[in-house]
């Protein structure tokens, strides 16, 4: 039998996967500090102790149209990832989200008799349900962080383990008390998101001069992207500090994604926004069949947080929604539902739970 030169090989393709993966790695090293963990990921996984073979910034592409334009580039990256896996022959491969890339790696691992698990599986309940066949045929264990996914996947004959959501434990370590009255702005964690959100957010800060704004930036992209909004005196920026700085904010504007769930779990009233290239948006409209895009609304099964999507994400609608969030009855309604959100998610330390499960599988 070929020698295992790695205990665990992790593959993720964006910042949230890098963060979730890094917290898992920290927990695994608590169990056994001598583990050999390799990854295709980012700085967070590297700082947690994993050996970084390829930075996700070199292969992460967002948007239907953008992916189509770079298919050959992505094919070459996938082939390089396969070579790394074969060289290391890990005891187990863990795929985190990033399904367009990772499902191809899953099939490869299955063909080569390498055990492969999936953490944060593809959102087949939203679109491309054919991926369920790939999951069923190729994945050994699936770990979900969204409570409604268990019933969905079980209904498709796919065994799944709901382990809780890692955001809950992060927030428990940062007990927030609102102390100031900034409006939080989350323009996104990818360059493409910021490209579409920031021009409208700049219109917002130009229009509302009697409020203070706090931009939540990410350090893994160029700070030059934020220059346009930072020239205004009533705008400040923090990097990679969601929980340390949200206590200063009474409301928020959040580009759709994981951040909307983070903001809700800190009891901060907010509006979710989304904008993409016109071509990507049209493709998404054709393929994705969902009533909501906010994770908060999806988990609760109703619209609690207002969603301003594509053309509806404009300065007039945004200004009106922020005015609405100042009303006591709106704030009360949102916070009551955020309490229900927490109850549905649970308070498990999901990273620790996942580490225990995966470590047992590696033995």
C-alpha positions as a LaTeX table, in Angstrom:
\begin{tabular}{lrrr}
\hline
Residue & $x$ (\AA) & $y$ (\AA) & $z$ (\AA) \\
\hline
Unk1 & 0.00 & 0.00 & 0.00 \\
Unk2 & 1.31 & 3.47 & $-0.92$ \\
Unk3 & 2.56 & 5.61 & 1.94 \\
Unk4 & 0.36 & 8.46 & 3.21 \\
Unk5 & 2.44 & 11.66 & 3.18 \\
Unk6 & $-0.48$ & 13.71 & 4.49 \\
Unk7 & $-3.16$ & 13.06 & 7.08 \\
Unk8 & $-5.64$ & 15.54 & 5.64 \\
Unk9 & $-5.76$ & 17.52 & 2.39 \\
Unk10 & $-8.19$ & 20.48 & 2.45 \\
Unk11 & $-9.49$ & 22.26 & $-0.65$ \\
Unk12 & $-11.42$ & 25.55 & $-0.47$ \\
Unk13 & $-11.77$ & 28.45 & $-2.89$ \\
Unk14 & $-12.85$ & 31.57 & $-1.04$ \\
Unk15 & $-12.40$ & 33.51 & 2.18 \\
Unk16 & $-15.28$ & 31.95 & 4.13 \\
Unk17 & $-13.99$ & 28.45 & 3.36 \\
Unk18 & $-10.50$ & 29.52 & 4.41 \\
Unk19 & $-11.92$ & 30.79 & 7.71 \\
Unk20 & $-14.03$ & 27.70 & 8.45 \\
Unk21 & $-11.13$ & 25.46 & 7.47 \\
Unk22 & $-8.69$ & 27.32 & 9.69 \\
Unk23 & $-10.91$ & 26.87 & 12.75 \\
Unk24 & $-11.19$ & 23.16 & 12.02 \\
Unk25 & $-7.41$ & 22.85 & 11.69 \\
Unk26 & $-6.87$ & 24.56 & 15.05 \\
Unk27 & $-9.21$ & 22.04 & 16.68 \\
Unk28 & $-7.50$ & 19.10 & 14.95 \\
Unk29 & $-4.10$ & 20.21 & 16.22 \\
Unk30 & $-5.52$ & 20.35 & 19.74 \\
Unk31 & $-6.37$ & 16.66 & 19.37 \\
Unk32 & $-3.04$ & 15.76 & 17.76 \\
Unk33 & $-0.34$ & 18.42 & 17.21 \\
Unk34 & 1.66 & 16.02 & 15.02 \\
Unk35 & $-0.87$ & 15.85 & 12.20 \\
Unk36 & 0.30 & 16.63 & 8.67 \\
Unk37 & $-2.35$ & 18.84 & 7.04 \\
Unk38 & $-1.96$ & 20.27 & 3.53 \\
Unk39 & $-4.29$ & 22.62 & 1.72 \\
Unk40 & $-5.32$ & 24.58 & $-1.28$ \\
Unk41 & $-6.64$ & 27.56 & 0.67 \\
Unk42 & $-5.51$ & 30.88 & 2.07 \\
Unk43 & $-3.61$ & 32.78 & 4.73 \\
Unk44 & $-5.97$ & 31.73 & 7.52 \\
Unk45 & $-5.44$ & 28.02 & 6.93 \\
Unk46 & $-1.70$ & 28.67 & 6.70 \\
Unk47 & $-1.64$ & 30.61 & 9.97 \\
Unk48 & $-3.59$ & 27.78 & 11.64 \\
Unk49 & $-0.76$ & 25.41 & 10.77 \\
Unk50 & $-1.77$ & 23.81 & 7.47 \\
Unk51 & 0.86 & 23.60 & 4.73 \\
Unk52 & $-0.38$ & 25.92 & 1.96 \\
Unk53 & 0.28 & 24.54 & $-1.52$ \\
Unk54 & $-1.81$ & 27.01 & $-3.55$ \\
Unk55 & $-3.50$ & 30.26 & $-2.52$ \\
Unk56 & $-7.19$ & 30.40 & $-3.46$ \\
Unk57 & $-6.72$ & 33.94 & $-4.79$ \\
Unk58 & $-4.95$ & 32.35 & $-7.76$ \\
Unk59 & $-7.97$ & 30.26 & $-8.80$ \\
Unk60 & $-11.13$ & 31.74 & $-7.22$ \\
Unk61 & $-13.60$ & 33.00 & $-9.83$ \\
Unk62 & $-17.12$ & 34.27 & $-9.04$ \\
Unk63 & $-20.12$ & 34.64 & $-11.34$ \\
Unk64 & $-21.63$ & 32.38 & $-14.00$ \\
Unk65 & $-20.33$ & 34.41 & $-16.94$ \\
Unk66 & $-16.93$ & 34.97 & $-15.36$ \\
Unk67 & $-16.47$ & 31.21 & $-14.83$ \\
Unk68 & $-17.41$ & 30.48 & $-18.45$ \\
Unk69 & $-14.77$ & 32.94 & $-19.66$ \\
Unk70 & $-12.03$ & 31.19 & $-17.65$ \\
Unk71 & $-12.89$ & 27.51 & $-18.11$ \\
Unk72 & $-9.48$ & 26.51 & $-19.49$ \\
Unk73 & $-7.67$ & 28.39 & $-16.71$ \\
Unk74 & $-9.79$ & 26.58 & $-14.08$ \\
Unk75 & $-9.24$ & 23.22 & $-15.81$ \\
Unk76 & $-5.46$ & 23.68 & $-15.47$ \\
Unk77 & $-5.79$ & 24.54 & $-11.78$ \\
Unk78 & $-7.96$ & 21.47 & $-11.14$ \\
Unk79 & $-5.38$ & 19.26 & $-12.86$ \\
Unk80 & $-2.62$ & 20.77 & $-10.69$ \\
Unk81 & $-4.67$ & 20.10 & $-7.55$ \\
Unk82 & $-5.11$ & 16.45 & $-8.60$ \\
Unk83 & $-1.34$ & 16.09 & $-9.01$ \\
Unk84 & $-0.76$ & 17.46 & $-5.49$ \\
Unk85 & $-3.28$ & 15.00 & $-4.05$ \\
Unk86 & $-1.67$ & 12.03 & $-5.82$ \\
Unk87 & 1.81 & 13.04 & $-4.65$ \\
Unk88 & 0.73 & 13.31 & $-1.02$ \\
Unk89 & $-1.75$ & 10.40 & $-1.04$ \\
Unk90 & $-3.60$ & 11.80 & 2.01 \\
Unk91 & $-5.55$ & 9.61 & 4.40 \\
Unk92 & $-8.51$ & 11.85 & 3.72 \\
Unk93 & $-9.49$ & 14.81 & 1.54 \\
Unk94 & $-11.87$ & 17.46 & 2.88 \\
Unk95 & $-13.64$ & 19.70 & 0.37 \\
Unk96 & $-15.08$ & 22.98 & 1.67 \\
Unk97 & $-17.87$ & 24.63 & $-0.38$ \\
Unk98 & $-16.60$ & 25.83 & $-3.85$ \\
Unk99 & $-18.59$ & 23.14 & $-5.72$ \\
Unk100 & $-17.69$ & 23.89 & $-9.36$ \\
Unk101 & $-14.08$ & 23.04 & $-8.53$ \\
Unk102 & $-14.51$ & 20.62 & $-5.65$ \\
Unk103 & $-17.00$ & 18.21 & $-7.21$ \\
Unk104 & $-14.42$ & 17.46 & $-9.92$ \\
Unk105 & $-11.87$ & 16.77 & $-7.19$ \\
Unk106 & $-14.43$ & 14.49 & $-5.47$ \\
Unk107 & $-14.82$ & 12.34 & $-8.59$ \\
Unk108 & $-11.04$ & 12.15 & $-8.96$ \\
Unk109 & $-10.58$ & 11.03 & $-5.34$ \\
Unk110 & $-13.24$ & 8.34 & $-5.73$ \\
Unk111 & $-11.54$ & 6.98 & $-8.86$ \\
Unk112 & $-8.23$ & 6.83 & $-6.99$ \\
Unk113 & $-9.65$ & 5.20 & $-3.83$ \\
Unk114 & $-8.98$ & 8.26 & $-1.66$ \\
Unk115 & $-11.55$ & 8.90 & 1.06 \\
Unk116 & $-13.22$ & 12.27 & 0.51 \\
Unk117 & $-15.60$ & 14.28 & 2.70 \\
Unk118 & $-17.56$ & 17.47 & 2.00 \\
Unk119 & $-17.92$ & 20.35 & 4.48 \\
Unk120 & $-20.57$ & 22.90 & 3.45 \\
Unk121 & $-22.02$ & 20.95 & 0.51 \\
Unk122 & $-23.26$ & 22.44 & $-2.79$ \\
Unk123 & $-26.54$ & 24.35 & $-2.49$ \\
Unk124 & $-28.43$ & 21.91 & $-4.69$ \\
Unk125 & $-31.68$ & 23.04 & $-3.06$ \\
Unk126 & $-31.14$ & 26.32 & $-4.96$ \\
Unk127 & $-29.97$ & 25.09 & $-8.35$ \\
Unk128 & $-28.29$ & 22.24 & $-10.25$ \\
Unk129 & $-29.87$ & 19.37 & $-8.31$ \\
Unk130 & $-27.98$ & 16.95 & $-10.62$ \\
Unk131 & $-25.03$ & 17.51 & $-8.32$ \\
Unk132 & $-26.83$ & 15.33 & $-5.77$ \\
Unk133 & $-25.91$ & 12.32 & $-7.92$ \\
Unk134 & $-22.23$ & 13.27 & $-7.71$ \\
Unk135 & $-22.46$ & 13.69 & $-3.94$ \\
Unk136 & $-24.19$ & 10.33 & $-3.49$ \\
Unk137 & $-21.69$ & 8.44 & $-5.65$ \\
Unk138 & $-18.42$ & 10.01 & $-4.53$ \\
Unk139 & $-18.57$ & 11.48 & $-1.02$ \\
Unk140 & $-17.95$ & 9.46 & 2.13 \\
Unk141 & $-19.32$ & 11.94 & 4.67 \\
Unk142 & $-21.12$ & 15.27 & 4.30 \\
Unk143 & $-21.15$ & 17.96 & 7.01 \\
Unk144 & $-23.69$ & 20.78 & 6.84 \\
Unk145 & $-23.85$ & 24.13 & 8.66 \\
Unk146 & $-27.41$ & 25.05 & 7.58 \\
Unk147 & $-30.19$ & 23.41 & 9.64 \\
Unk148 & $-32.71$ & 23.03 & 6.79 \\
Unk149 & $-30.25$ & 21.07 & 4.66 \\
Unk150 & $-30.56$ & 17.87 & 6.70 \\
Unk151 & $-34.17$ & 17.23 & 5.69 \\
Unk152 & $-33.47$ & 18.25 & 2.11 \\
Unk153 & $-30.51$ & 15.93 & 1.55 \\
Unk154 & $-32.02$ & 13.04 & 3.51 \\
Unk155 & $-35.07$ & 13.38 & 1.26 \\
Unk156 & $-32.75$ & 12.83 & $-1.72$ \\
Unk157 & $-31.31$ & 9.68 & $-0.16$ \\
Unk158 & $-28.06$ & 11.39 & 0.85 \\
Unk159 & $-26.82$ & 10.89 & 4.40 \\
Unk160 & $-25.71$ & 14.14 & 6.01 \\
Unk161 & $-24.51$ & 15.33 & 9.40 \\
Unk162 & $-25.69$ & 18.75 & 10.59 \\
Unk163 & $-22.94$ & 19.92 & 12.94 \\
Unk164 & $-24.20$ & 23.44 & 13.80 \\
Unk165 & $-22.83$ & 26.68 & 12.43 \\
Unk166 & $-19.28$ & 27.91 & 13.24 \\
Unk167 & $-20.45$ & 31.54 & 13.31 \\
Unk168 & $-22.34$ & 30.94 & 16.57 \\
Unk169 & $-19.24$ & 29.95 & 18.51 \\
Unk170 & $-17.27$ & 32.85 & 17.07 \\
Unk171 & $-19.91$ & 35.32 & 18.23 \\
Unk172 & $-20.18$ & 33.71 & 21.69 \\
Unk173 & $-16.52$ & 34.61 & 22.17 \\
Unk174 & $-17.33$ & 38.23 & 21.28 \\
Unk175 & $-20.34$ & 39.23 & 23.40 \\
Unk176 & $-21.54$ & 42.42 & 21.77 \\
Unk177 & $-23.18$ & 45.41 & 23.38 \\
Unk178 & $-24.12$ & 48.28 & 21.09 \\
Unk179 & $-22.14$ & 51.36 & 22.17 \\
Unk180 & $-22.31$ & 53.74 & 19.21 \\
Unk181 & $-24.39$ & 54.62 & 16.18 \\
Unk182 & $-22.44$ & 53.85 & 13.04 \\
Unk183 & $-24.06$ & 52.36 & 9.96 \\
Unk184 & $-22.06$ & 49.27 & 8.97 \\
Unk185 & $-21.26$ & 48.74 & 5.29 \\
Unk186 & $-20.28$ & 45.25 & 4.09 \\
Unk187 & $-19.39$ & 45.68 & 0.39 \\
Unk188 & $-18.40$ & 42.02 & $-0.04$ \\
Unk189 & $-15.31$ & 39.84 & 0.31 \\
Unk190 & $-14.42$ & 39.50 & $-3.37$ \\
Unk191 & $-13.19$ & 42.11 & $-5.84$ \\
Unk192 & $-16.13$ & 41.48 & $-8.18$ \\
Unk193 & $-18.63$ & 42.08 & $-5.36$ \\
Unk194 & $-16.93$ & 45.30 & $-4.32$ \\
Unk195 & $-16.83$ & 46.47 & $-7.93$ \\
Unk196 & $-20.64$ & 46.43 & $-8.07$ \\
Unk197 & $-21.55$ & 47.41 & $-4.51$ \\
Unk198 & $-19.14$ & 50.25 & $-3.76$ \\
Unk199 & $-20.40$ & 52.81 & $-6.33$ \\
Unk200 & $-23.88$ & 52.67 & $-4.74$ \\
Unk201 & $-22.46$ & 52.77 & $-1.21$ \\
Unk202 & $-20.47$ & 55.86 & $-2.20$ \\
Unk203 & $-23.72$ & 57.49 & $-3.34$ \\
Unk204 & $-25.16$ & 56.61 & 0.07 \\
Unk205 & $-22.41$ & 58.27 & 2.13 \\
Unk206 & $-22.52$ & 61.34 & $-0.15$ \\
Unk207 & $-26.27$ & 61.64 & 0.39 \\
Unk208 & $-26.37$ & 60.99 & 4.16 \\
Unk209 & $-23.82$ & 63.32 & 5.70 \\
Unk210 & $-25.24$ & 63.38 & 9.24 \\
Unk211 & $-24.47$ & 59.69 & 9.92 \\
Unk212 & $-21.18$ & 57.89 & 10.60 \\
Unk213 & $-20.33$ & 54.92 & 8.41 \\
Unk214 & $-18.02$ & 52.00 & 9.14 \\
Unk215 & $-16.80$ & 49.97 & 6.16 \\
Unk216 & $-15.95$ & 46.34 & 6.90 \\
Unk217 & $-13.05$ & 45.58 & 4.60 \\
Unk218 & $-11.08$ & 42.41 & 3.99 \\
Unk219 & $-7.29$ & 42.37 & 3.97 \\
Unk220 & $-6.86$ & 39.72 & 1.29 \\
Unk221 & $-7.72$ & 42.19 & $-1.50$ \\
Unk222 & $-6.11$ & 45.51 & $-2.45$ \\
Unk223 & $-6.87$ & 48.41 & $-0.12$ \\
Unk224 & $-6.95$ & 50.62 & $-3.22$ \\
Unk225 & $-10.46$ & 49.29 & $-3.90$ \\
Unk226 & $-11.74$ & 51.19 & $-0.86$ \\
Unk227 & $-10.11$ & 54.54 & $-1.65$ \\
Unk228 & $-13.21$ & 56.00 & $-3.32$ \\
Unk229 & $-15.34$ & 55.73 & $-0.19$ \\
Unk230 & $-12.66$ & 56.60 & 2.37 \\
Unk231 & $-12.16$ & 60.17 & 1.18 \\
Unk232 & $-15.29$ & 61.21 & 3.10 \\
Unk233 & $-14.73$ & 62.45 & 6.65 \\
Unk234 & $-17.70$ & 60.55 & 8.13 \\
Unk235 & $-16.47$ & 57.18 & 6.80 \\
Unk236 & $-14.00$ & 54.85 & 8.56 \\
Unk237 & $-12.78$ & 51.35 & 7.73 \\
Unk238 & $-11.84$ & 48.24 & 9.72 \\
Unk239 & $-10.28$ & 45.10 & 8.30 \\
Unk240 & $-11.15$ & 41.52 & 9.26 \\
Unk241 & $-12.86$ & 42.65 & 12.46 \\
Unk242 & $-16.57$ & 41.83 & 12.11 \\
Unk243 & $-17.21$ & 40.95 & 15.74 \\
Unk244 & $-14.86$ & 43.47 & 17.29 \\
Unk245 & $-16.50$ & 46.43 & 15.56 \\
Unk246 & $-20.18$ & 45.55 & 15.02 \\
Unk247 & $-20.85$ & 46.66 & 18.58 \\
Unk248 & $-20.43$ & 50.23 & 17.27 \\
Unk249 & $-23.17$ & 49.82 & 14.68 \\
Unk250 & $-26.92$ & 50.27 & 14.99 \\
Unk251 & $-27.73$ & 49.02 & 11.47 \\
Unk252 & $-25.99$ & 47.56 & 8.43 \\
Unk253 & $-25.98$ & 47.23 & 4.64 \\
Unk254 & $-24.70$ & 43.76 & 3.73 \\
Unk255 & $-23.69$ & 42.32 & 0.36 \\
Unk256 & $-25.39$ & 38.90 & 0.25 \\
Unk257 & $-23.36$ & 36.01 & 1.64 \\
Unk258 & $-22.09$ & 34.67 & 4.95 \\
Unk259 & $-21.84$ & 38.21 & 6.35 \\
Unk260 & $-25.64$ & 38.55 & 6.45 \\
Unk261 & $-25.85$ & 35.62 & 8.86 \\
Unk262 & $-22.99$ & 37.01 & 10.96 \\
Unk263 & $-24.73$ & 40.38 & 11.25 \\
Unk264 & $-28.05$ & 38.75 & 12.21 \\
Unk265 & $-26.39$ & 36.64 & 14.92 \\
Unk266 & $-25.12$ & 39.89 & 16.51 \\
Unk267 & $-28.74$ & 41.19 & 16.59 \\
Unk268 & $-27.95$ & 44.01 & 14.18 \\
Unk269 & $-30.90$ & 45.14 & 11.97 \\
Unk270 & $-29.80$ & 45.23 & 8.35 \\
Unk271 & $-30.69$ & 45.18 & 4.67 \\
Unk272 & $-29.16$ & 42.65 & 2.26 \\
Unk273 & $-28.04$ & 43.83 & $-1.18$ \\
Unk274 & $-26.76$ & 42.07 & $-4.27$ \\
Unk275 & $-25.50$ & 43.15 & $-7.67$ \\
Unk276 & $-23.53$ & 41.31 & $-10.35$ \\
Unk277 & $-22.75$ & 41.66 & $-14.03$ \\
Unk278 & $-25.92$ & 41.80 & $-16.10$ \\
Unk279 & $-25.03$ & 38.57 & $-17.92$ \\
Unk280 & $-24.34$ & 36.65 & $-14.69$ \\
Unk281 & $-27.55$ & 37.96 & $-13.18$ \\
Unk282 & $-29.64$ & 36.83 & $-16.17$ \\
Unk283 & $-28.07$ & 33.36 & $-16.06$ \\
Unk284 & $-28.71$ & 33.17 & $-12.31$ \\
Unk285 & $-32.35$ & 34.16 & $-12.80$ \\
Unk286 & $-32.77$ & 31.29 & $-15.24$ \\
Unk287 & $-31.03$ & 28.68 & $-13.08$ \\
Unk288 & $-31.72$ & 29.60 & $-9.46$ \\
Unk289 & $-35.24$ & 29.04 & $-8.16$ \\
Unk290 & $-35.37$ & 30.63 & $-4.72$ \\
Unk291 & $-37.72$ & 33.07 & $-3.02$ \\
Unk292 & $-34.87$ & 34.54 & $-0.97$ \\
Unk293 & $-31.10$ & 34.98 & $-1.21$ \\
Unk294 & $-30.34$ & 36.00 & 2.39 \\
Unk295 & $-29.27$ & 33.09 & 4.62 \\
Unk296 & $-31.37$ & 34.60 & 7.39 \\
Unk297 & $-34.52$ & 34.49 & 5.28 \\
Unk298 & $-33.68$ & 31.03 & 3.93 \\
Unk299 & $-33.22$ & 29.52 & 7.39 \\
Unk300 & $-36.36$ & 31.17 & 8.78 \\
Unk301 & $-38.38$ & 30.44 & 5.64 \\
Unk302 & $-39.73$ & 33.99 & 5.34 \\
Unk303 & $-38.53$ & 37.50 & 4.54 \\
Unk304 & $-37.33$ & 39.11 & 7.74 \\
Unk305 & $-34.47$ & 41.02 & 6.16 \\
Unk306 & $-35.25$ & 43.18 & 3.13 \\
Unk307 & $-33.40$ & 42.12 & $-0.03$ \\
Unk308 & $-32.44$ & 44.67 & $-2.69$ \\
Unk309 & $-31.31$ & 42.71 & $-5.73$ \\
Unk310 & $-29.68$ & 43.96 & $-8.95$ \\
Unk311 & $-31.64$ & 47.02 & $-10.23$ \\
Unk312 & $-33.52$ & 47.30 & $-6.93$ \\
Unk313 & $-30.17$ & 47.90 & $-5.25$ \\
Unk314 & $-30.15$ & 51.66 & $-5.83$ \\
Unk315 & $-29.68$ & 54.77 & $-3.73$ \\
Unk316 & $-33.38$ & 55.56 & $-3.28$ \\
Unk317 & $-34.37$ & 52.08 & $-2.12$ \\
Unk318 & $-31.32$ & 51.83 & 0.09 \\
Unk319 & $-31.99$ & 55.17 & 1.77 \\
Unk320 & $-35.62$ & 54.24 & 2.42 \\
Unk321 & $-34.66$ & 50.89 & 3.96 \\
Unk322 & $-32.13$ & 52.51 & 6.31 \\
Unk323 & $-34.81$ & 54.94 & 7.46 \\
Unk324 & $-37.10$ & 51.99 & 8.09 \\
Unk325 & $-34.45$ & 50.28 & 10.23 \\
Unk326 & $-34.54$ & 53.22 & 12.64 \\
Unk327 & $-38.16$ & 52.46 & 13.57 \\
Unk328 & $-38.52$ & 50.76 & 16.92 \\
Unk329 & $-41.15$ & 48.29 & 15.72 \\
Unk330 & $-38.93$ & 47.17 & 12.83 \\
Unk331 & $-35.92$ & 46.72 & 15.11 \\
Unk332 & $-38.03$ & 44.79 & 17.61 \\
Unk333 & $-39.46$ & 42.50 & 14.92 \\
Unk334 & $-36.02$ & 41.76 & 13.48 \\
Unk335 & $-34.43$ & 41.01 & 16.84 \\
Unk336 & $-37.26$ & 38.67 & 17.83 \\
Unk337 & $-36.69$ & 36.74 & 14.61 \\
Unk338 & $-32.92$ & 36.77 & 15.09 \\
Unk339 & $-33.56$ & 35.01 & 18.43 \\
Unk340 & $-35.54$ & 32.34 & 16.56 \\
Unk341 & $-32.67$ & 32.09 & 14.08 \\
Unk342 & $-30.23$ & 31.31 & 16.88 \\
Unk343 & $-32.60$ & 28.67 & 18.29 \\
Unk344 & $-32.83$ & 26.93 & 14.91 \\
Unk345 & $-29.06$ & 26.94 & 14.40 \\
Unk346 & $-28.19$ & 25.76 & 17.92 \\
Unk347 & $-25.11$ & 26.61 & 19.98 \\
Unk348 & $-22.78$ & 23.69 & 19.22 \\
Unk349 & $-19.07$ & 24.36 & 18.77 \\
Unk350 & $-19.25$ & 22.99 & 15.22 \\
Unk351 & $-15.52$ & 23.23 & 14.46 \\
Unk352 & $-14.70$ & 21.08 & 17.48 \\
Unk353 & $-17.47$ & 18.62 & 16.63 \\
Unk354 & $-16.23$ & 18.32 & 13.05 \\
Unk355 & $-12.62$ & 17.87 & 14.21 \\
Unk356 & $-13.66$ & 14.99 & 16.48 \\
Unk357 & $-15.58$ & 13.31 & 13.65 \\
Unk358 & $-12.84$ & 13.70 & 11.04 \\
Unk359 & $-10.06$ & 12.63 & 13.39 \\
Unk360 & $-11.90$ & 9.37 & 14.11 \\
Unk361 & $-12.20$ & 8.80 & 10.35 \\
Unk362 & $-8.46$ & 9.31 & 9.87 \\
Unk363 & $-7.47$ & 6.69 & 12.48 \\
\hline
\end{tabular}
